[in-house]
């Protein structure tokens, strides 16, 4: 997957040069108020192969006010995305996603289908990879656990798909820039290896038909499109598949442990939500109480999968309900399109009848995260900092400040801001400084 696009080349020097060139030659539109605060990059899996730099460029070209990247188990894209966002004057945040165990919900499925007690979980607003030793140990463990899980998965799937067999070093590692493969990379590797092993389409279809139990003529997107890779994943790596192992309480860290890691890094523990249909998410108030008790302060939603245009259904009702709950709890709301599965949008349709009423809350959450990231990186004055604790008597007052700063300030003012920013300033003085910097 080493892209023909120089801005998504696996060599960071090639990317940096390409970014500078394209930024200098591009005529960007004025920003709208649309945002995508949850997009994966090629450091986990982006279906277009986007690097952090390419996503930043495309966000700027699309007129987004703010863009946020999220990758599974690594912070590898942090510095690149931060620098790209400064160059492009794009409001930004950086997150990490993984899976955790929630002991209080050990008998209820949350947002990882078929896996009681397991939850996809995030931290957002990371601003540096220079993190405390204890946090670095946790982060290293996330990467190592992911790789061990993948290698064991490949061994099991190889046995099932024989004579088709992946060599992890030769077939998987070339698909990723820094070693962090995901299940989607494994599926792509299997699809491509099969296509090279069975060059005739009829032979390829017969192989997959026999192994996956689907009629040859019913196979979609052969050899390696979304339909084919999704089928490989569902039949070999998900529940019931030959490579699947049911996770338990020891497979992933507890949510509280990941929250602690996130806070040690100066970032914000973030709850993720699927669609409100599982037993765990039907008890969303209880789940939020558990999550917030160990530090969760932000709520993440992927809006596009939670409504069908012009259809008032249960999915939309669940989405509307959870947005209202977050508003009542004063929880900043983040949303985005993921971009880790072919066909996903680049940005949500905030003009749609369904999302338009929610747009102000997603925009406010994005501005809060941009403000947190800026102030945390430059002066340790982020959303959960001692400075913030000292300044604000309530969460609503805190949200109002960070949202206001996030609306006023954009990255082109970074250098001037740093010259005078200090945690000796009060919140009103910080707002005045931001206004002064941006009017200069």
C-alpha positions as CSV (number, residue, x, y, z in Angstrom):
1,X,0.0,0.0,0.0
2,X,3.0,2.3,-0.4
3,X,1.0,4.9,-2.3
4,X,1.7,6.5,-5.6
5,X,0.6,9.7,-4.0
6,X,3.9,11.3,-2.7
7,X,2.0,12.8,0.2
8,X,1.1,9.3,1.4
9,X,4.5,7.7,0.7
10,X,5.9,5.6,3.5
11,X,9.1,7.7,3.5
12,X,8.3,10.6,5.8
13,X,10.8,12.9,4.0
14,X,9.0,12.3,0.7
15,X,5.7,13.2,2.4
16,X,7.0,16.3,4.0
17,X,8.4,17.6,0.7
18,X,5.1,16.8,-1.1
19,X,3.1,18.5,1.6
20,X,5.1,21.7,1.3
21,X,4.8,21.7,-2.5
22,X,1.1,20.9,-2.6
23,X,0.3,23.4,0.1
24,X,2.2,26.2,-1.7
25,X,0.5,25.4,-5.0
26,X,-3.1,25.0,-3.7
27,X,-5.8,27.6,-3.6
28,X,-7.9,26.5,-0.6
29,X,-11.5,27.5,-0.1
30,X,-12.5,29.6,3.0
31,X,-13.4,27.3,5.9
32,X,-16.9,26.2,6.5
33,X,-18.1,25.0,9.9
34,X,-18.0,21.4,8.9
35,X,-15.7,19.0,10.8
36,X,-14.4,15.5,10.7
37,X,-12.8,14.8,14.1
38,X,-12.4,11.0,13.7
39,X,-10.5,9.8,10.7
40,X,-8.0,6.9,10.6
41,X,-4.7,7.3,8.8
42,X,-2.4,4.7,7.2
43,X,-0.9,4.2,10.6
44,X,-3.9,2.0,11.4
45,X,-6.1,1.7,8.2
46,X,-7.4,4.4,5.9
47,X,-9.2,2.9,2.9
48,X,-7.8,5.6,0.6
49,X,-4.3,5.1,2.0
50,X,-4.2,8.6,3.5
51,X,-1.2,9.6,5.6
52,X,-1.8,12.3,8.3
53,X,-0.5,14.9,5.9
54,X,-2.8,13.8,3.1
55,X,-5.8,13.9,5.4
56,X,-4.9,17.4,6.6
57,X,-4.6,18.5,3.0
58,X,-7.9,17.0,2.0
59,X,-9.6,18.5,5.0
60,X,-8.3,21.9,4.0
61,X,-9.4,21.4,0.4
62,X,-12.8,20.4,1.6
63,X,-13.1,23.6,3.7
64,X,-13.3,21.8,7.0
65,X,-12.9,24.0,10.1
66,X,-11.4,21.2,12.0
67,X,-9.9,17.7,11.3
68,X,-9.0,15.0,13.8
69,X,-7.1,11.8,13.3
70,X,-7.5,8.6,15.3
71,X,-5.4,5.5,15.0
72,X,-5.6,2.1,16.6
73,X,-3.0,1.4,19.4
74,X,-0.4,4.0,18.2
75,X,0.4,7.8,18.3
76,X,2.6,7.4,15.2
77,X,0.8,10.1,13.2
78,X,0.7,12.8,16.0
79,X,3.7,15.0,15.2
80,X,3.2,14.8,11.4
81,X,-0.5,15.8,11.7
82,X,0.3,18.6,14.1
83,X,2.9,20.1,11.8
84,X,0.7,19.7,8.8
85,X,-2.2,21.4,10.5
86,X,0.1,24.3,11.5
87,X,1.3,24.7,7.9
88,X,-2.3,24.6,6.6
89,X,-4.0,26.7,9.3
90,X,-6.3,23.8,10.1
91,X,-7.8,23.3,13.5
92,X,-6.8,19.9,14.7
93,X,-6.8,17.1,17.3
94,X,-5.1,13.7,17.6
95,X,-6.6,10.6,19.2
96,X,-5.9,6.9,19.9
97,X,-8.4,4.0,19.8
98,X,-8.2,0.5,21.3
99,X,-10.4,-2.0,23.0
100,X,-10.8,-2.3,26.8
101,X,-12.6,-4.5,29.3
102,X,-15.4,-3.0,31.4
103,X,-15.8,-5.2,34.5
104,X,-19.2,-3.7,35.4
105,X,-20.6,-4.8,32.0
106,X,-18.9,-8.2,31.8
107,X,-22.1,-9.9,30.9
108,X,-23.4,-7.3,28.4
109,X,-22.3,-6.6,24.9
110,X,-21.3,-2.9,24.6
111,X,-20.0,-1.8,21.2
112,X,-17.9,-4.8,20.1
113,X,-20.5,-7.2,18.6
114,X,-20.7,-10.6,20.2
115,X,-18.1,-9.7,22.9
116,X,-19.6,-9.0,26.3
117,X,-17.7,-6.5,28.4
118,X,-15.4,-5.4,25.6
119,X,-15.6,-1.8,24.4
120,X,-13.9,0.2,21.7
121,X,-12.5,3.2,23.6
122,X,-10.5,6.3,22.9
123,X,-8.3,9.1,24.2
124,X,-8.4,12.4,22.3
125,X,-6.4,15.6,22.5
126,X,-2.9,14.1,22.6
127,X,-0.3,16.8,22.0
128,X,3.1,15.1,22.3
129,X,4.8,11.7,22.1
130,X,7.1,12.8,24.9
131,X,5.1,11.0,27.6
132,X,5.8,9.8,31.1
133,X,7.6,6.4,31.4
134,X,4.6,4.7,32.8
135,X,2.4,5.9,30.0
136,X,5.0,4.9,27.4
137,X,5.1,1.4,28.8
138,X,1.3,1.2,28.5
139,X,1.5,2.5,24.9
140,X,4.2,0.0,24.0
141,X,2.0,-2.7,25.4
142,X,-0.9,-1.7,23.2
143,X,1.2,-2.0,20.1
144,X,2.8,-5.3,21.1
145,X,-0.5,-6.9,22.1
146,X,-2.0,-5.9,18.7
147,X,0.9,-7.4,16.8
148,X,0.8,-10.6,18.9
149,X,-2.9,-10.9,18.3
150,X,-2.5,-10.4,14.5
151,X,0.4,-13.0,14.2
152,X,-1.6,-15.6,16.1
153,X,-4.6,-14.8,13.9
154,X,-2.6,-15.3,10.8
155,X,-1.4,-18.7,12.0
156,X,-5.0,-19.9,12.6
157,X,-6.3,-18.5,9.3
158,X,-3.4,-19.9,7.4
159,X,-4.3,-23.4,8.6
160,X,-7.9,-22.8,7.5
161,X,-7.1,-21.4,4.1
162,X,-4.3,-23.8,3.2
163,X,-2.7,-24.0,0.6
164,X,-3.1,-20.2,0.7
165,X,-0.6,-19.0,3.3
166,X,0.5,-15.5,4.4
167,X,4.1,-14.7,5.4
168,X,3.6,-11.9,8.0
169,X,7.0,-10.2,7.1
170,X,6.6,-10.5,3.4
171,X,2.9,-10.1,2.8
172,X,1.6,-8.0,5.7
173,X,4.4,-5.6,6.8
174,X,4.8,-4.0,3.4
175,X,1.2,-2.8,3.7
176,X,1.9,-0.6,6.7
177,X,4.4,2.3,7.2
178,X,5.5,1.5,10.8
179,X,4.5,-2.1,11.5
180,X,1.0,-1.5,13.0
181,X,-1.2,-3.8,11.0
182,X,-5.0,-4.3,11.6
183,X,-7.4,-7.0,10.6
184,X,-8.3,-5.0,7.5
185,X,-4.6,-5.2,6.4
186,X,-4.6,-8.9,7.0
187,X,-7.8,-9.3,4.8
188,X,-6.2,-7.3,2.0
189,X,-3.1,-9.3,2.2
190,X,-5.1,-12.6,1.9
191,X,-7.1,-11.2,-1.0
192,X,-4.0,-10.1,-2.9
193,X,-2.0,-13.3,-2.2
194,X,-5.0,-15.4,-3.4
195,X,-5.2,-13.3,-6.6
196,X,-1.5,-13.9,-7.3
197,X,-1.8,-17.6,-6.5
198,X,-4.9,-18.1,-8.6
199,X,-4.4,-15.9,-11.6
200,X,-7.5,-17.1,-13.5
201,X,-10.7,-15.5,-12.1
202,X,-12.7,-18.7,-12.2
203,X,-10.0,-20.6,-10.2
204,X,-9.9,-17.7,-7.7
205,X,-13.6,-17.7,-7.3
206,X,-13.7,-21.5,-6.9
207,X,-11.0,-21.3,-4.2
208,X,-12.8,-18.6,-2.2
209,X,-16.2,-20.3,-2.7
210,X,-14.8,-23.6,-1.3
211,X,-13.1,-21.9,1.7
212,X,-15.7,-19.4,2.6
213,X,-18.9,-21.3,1.8
214,X,-20.3,-18.7,-0.7
215,X,-21.3,-19.6,-4.2
216,X,-18.6,-18.5,-6.7
217,X,-21.0,-16.3,-8.7
218,X,-22.1,-14.5,-5.5
219,X,-18.6,-13.3,-4.6
220,X,-18.5,-9.5,-4.8
221,X,-15.6,-7.2,-5.6
222,X,-13.2,-9.9,-6.5
223,X,-10.2,-9.9,-6.2
224,X,-9.6,-7.4,-3.4
225,X,-12.4,-4.8,-3.2
226,X,-14.6,-4.1,-0.1
227,X,-17.1,-7.0,-0.7
228,X,-14.3,-9.5,-0.9
229,X,-12.2,-8.2,2.0
230,X,-15.3,-7.8,4.2
231,X,-16.3,-11.4,3.5
232,X,-12.8,-12.7,4.3
233,X,-12.9,-10.8,7.6
234,X,-16.4,-12.0,8.6
235,X,-15.8,-15.6,7.7
236,X,-12.3,-16.0,9.1
237,X,-11.6,-13.3,11.8
238,X,-14.9,-12.5,13.4
239,X,-17.0,-14.6,15.7
240,X,-17.4,-18.1,14.4
241,X,-14.4,-17.8,12.0
242,X,-11.4,-20.1,12.1
243,X,-9.1,-17.3,13.3
244,X,-11.4,-15.9,16.0
245,X,-10.7,-16.3,19.7
246,X,-13.3,-15.0,22.1
247,X,-11.7,-12.2,24.2
248,X,-12.1,-12.2,28.0
249,X,-11.2,-10.0,30.9
250,X,-7.5,-10.7,30.4
251,X,-7.4,-9.9,26.6
252,X,-7.4,-6.1,27.0
253,X,-6.7,-3.5,29.7
254,X,-9.6,-2.3,31.9
255,X,-11.2,0.9,30.8
256,X,-10.0,2.6,34.0
257,X,-6.4,1.7,33.1
258,X,-6.7,3.2,29.6
259,X,-8.3,6.3,31.1
260,X,-5.3,6.7,33.4
261,X,-2.9,6.3,30.5
262,X,-4.7,8.9,28.5
263,X,-4.7,11.4,31.4
264,X,-1.0,10.8,32.1
265,X,-0.5,12.0,28.6
266,X,-2.4,15.2,29.1
267,X,-5.2,14.0,26.9
268,X,-9.0,13.3,27.4
269,X,-10.5,9.9,28.0
270,X,-13.2,9.5,25.4
271,X,-16.3,7.2,25.3
272,X,-17.2,5.6,21.9
273,X,-20.7,4.7,20.9
274,X,-21.9,2.3,18.2
275,X,-25.7,2.6,17.7
276,X,-27.5,2.2,21.0
277,X,-28.9,-1.2,20.2
278,X,-26.8,-3.5,22.3
279,X,-27.7,-4.5,25.9
280,X,-24.8,-2.4,27.2
281,X,-25.7,0.7,25.1
282,X,-29.3,0.4,25.9
283,X,-28.1,1.1,29.5
284,X,-26.2,4.1,28.3
285,X,-26.8,6.2,31.5
286,X,-25.3,3.4,33.6
287,X,-22.4,2.9,31.2
288,X,-21.6,6.6,31.2
289,X,-21.7,6.7,35.0
290,X,-19.1,3.9,35.0
291,X,-17.0,5.6,32.4
292,X,-17.1,9.0,33.9
293,X,-16.2,7.7,37.4
294,X,-12.7,6.9,36.1
295,X,-12.2,10.0,34.0
296,X,-14.2,9.9,30.7
297,X,-15.0,13.5,29.7
298,X,-15.6,13.4,25.9
299,X,-18.1,11.4,23.9
300,X,-17.4,10.1,20.3
301,X,-20.0,9.2,17.7
302,X,-19.8,8.1,14.1
303,X,-23.0,9.9,12.9
304,X,-23.3,8.6,9.3
305,X,-24.0,4.9,10.2
306,X,-26.7,6.0,12.6
307,X,-29.4,7.3,10.3
308,X,-30.9,6.6,6.9
309,X,-31.7,9.8,5.0
310,X,-35.4,10.7,5.1
311,X,-36.1,7.8,7.4
312,X,-37.3,8.2,11.0
313,X,-36.2,4.9,12.6
314,X,-34.8,3.5,15.8
315,X,-31.2,4.2,14.8
316,X,-32.0,7.9,14.4
317,X,-34.0,8.0,17.7
318,X,-31.0,6.4,19.5
319,X,-28.7,9.0,18.0
320,X,-30.9,11.8,19.0
321,X,-31.3,10.4,22.5
322,X,-27.5,10.0,23.1
323,X,-26.8,13.5,21.8
324,X,-29.3,14.9,24.3
325,X,-27.7,12.9,27.1
326,X,-24.3,14.3,26.3
327,X,-25.7,17.9,26.2
328,X,-27.3,17.3,29.6
329,X,-24.0,16.0,31.0
330,X,-22.0,18.9,29.4
331,X,-19.8,16.3,27.6
332,X,-18.0,17.6,24.6
333,X,-19.2,15.7,21.5
334,X,-16.9,14.5,18.7
335,X,-17.9,13.0,15.4
336,X,-16.4,11.8,12.2
337,X,-16.5,9.3,9.4
338,X,-13.6,6.9,10.4
339,X,-12.5,6.4,6.7
340,X,-11.3,2.9,7.6
341,X,-13.9,1.0,5.4
342,X,-14.3,1.6,1.7
343,X,-17.3,3.8,0.8
344,X,-17.3,5.9,4.0
345,X,-17.7,9.6,3.4
346,X,-15.0,12.2,3.8
347,X,-17.2,14.3,6.0
348,X,-20.7,14.0,7.4
349,X,-23.6,15.7,5.7
350,X,-24.4,18.3,8.3
351,X,-26.9,19.9,5.9
352,X,-29.0,16.7,6.1
353,X,-32.4,16.9,7.9
354,X,-31.2,14.4,10.5
355,X,-27.8,15.9,11.3
356,X,-28.4,19.6,10.9
357,X,-29.9,20.0,14.4
358,X,-26.8,18.3,15.9
359,X,-24.2,20.2,13.9
360,X,-23.8,22.9,16.6
361,X,-22.8,20.3,19.2
362,X,-20.3,18.5,17.0
363,X,-18.8,21.8,16.0
364,X,-18.6,23.0,19.7
365,X,-16.9,19.7,20.7
366,X,-14.4,20.0,17.8
367,X,-13.6,23.6,18.9
368,X,-13.1,22.5,22.5
369,X,-10.7,19.7,21.4
370,X,-8.8,22.1,19.1
371,X,-8.5,24.6,22.0
372,X,-7.5,22.0,24.5
373,X,-4.8,20.7,22.1
374,X,-3.4,24.1,21.4
375,X,-3.3,25.3,25.1
376,X,-2.1,21.9,26.4
377,X,0.8,21.7,23.9
378,X,2.0,25.3,24.3
379,X,1.5,25.8,28.1
380,X,0.0,22.8,29.8
381,X,-3.3,24.6,30.0
382,X,-5.6,21.9,28.6
383,X,-9.1,20.8,29.5
384,X,-8.0,18.6,32.5
385,X,-5.0,20.7,33.6
386,X,-4.6,22.2,37.1
387,X,-4.9,25.6,35.4
388,X,-8.4,24.6,34.2
389,X,-9.3,23.2,37.6
390,X,-8.4,26.6,39.1
391,X,-10.1,28.7,36.5
392,X,-13.6,27.2,36.2
393,X,-16.2,26.6,38.8
394,X,-18.3,24.4,36.6
395,X,-18.0,22.1,33.5
396,X,-20.3,24.4,31.6
397,X,-18.1,27.4,32.2
398,X,-15.1,25.4,31.2
399,X,-16.8,24.2,28.0
400,X,-17.8,27.8,27.2
401,X,-14.2,29.0,27.5
402,X,-12.6,26.3,25.4
403,X,-15.3,26.5,22.8
404,X,-14.9,30.3,22.6
405,X,-11.1,30.0,22.3
406,X,-11.5,27.3,19.7
407,X,-13.8,29.5,17.6
408,X,-11.5,32.5,17.8
409,X,-8.1,30.9,17.4
410,X,-6.6,29.1,14.5
411,X,-3.1,27.7,14.0
412,X,-1.7,30.6,11.9
413,X,-1.5,32.4,15.2
414,X,0.6,29.8,17.0
415,X,3.9,31.6,17.1
416,X,2.4,34.9,18.4
417,X,0.3,33.0,20.9
418,X,3.3,31.1,22.3
419,X,5.2,34.4,22.9
420,X,2.7,35.6,25.5
421,X,0.8,32.5,26.7
422,X,1.4,31.5,30.3
423,X,-0.5,29.6,33.0
424,X,-0.3,32.8,35.1
425,X,-3.0,34.3,32.8
426,X,-6.6,34.1,33.7
427,X,-9.2,32.7,31.3
428,X,-10.4,36.1,30.3
429,X,-6.8,37.2,29.6
430,X,-6.3,34.1,27.4
431,X,-9.4,35.0,25.3
432,X,-8.1,38.6,24.9
433,X,-4.7,37.3,23.8
434,X,-6.4,35.0,21.3
435,X,-8.4,37.9,19.9
436,X,-5.3,40.1,19.7
437,X,-3.2,37.4,18.0
438,X,-5.9,36.7,15.4
439,X,-6.6,40.3,14.6
440,X,-2.9,41.1,14.1
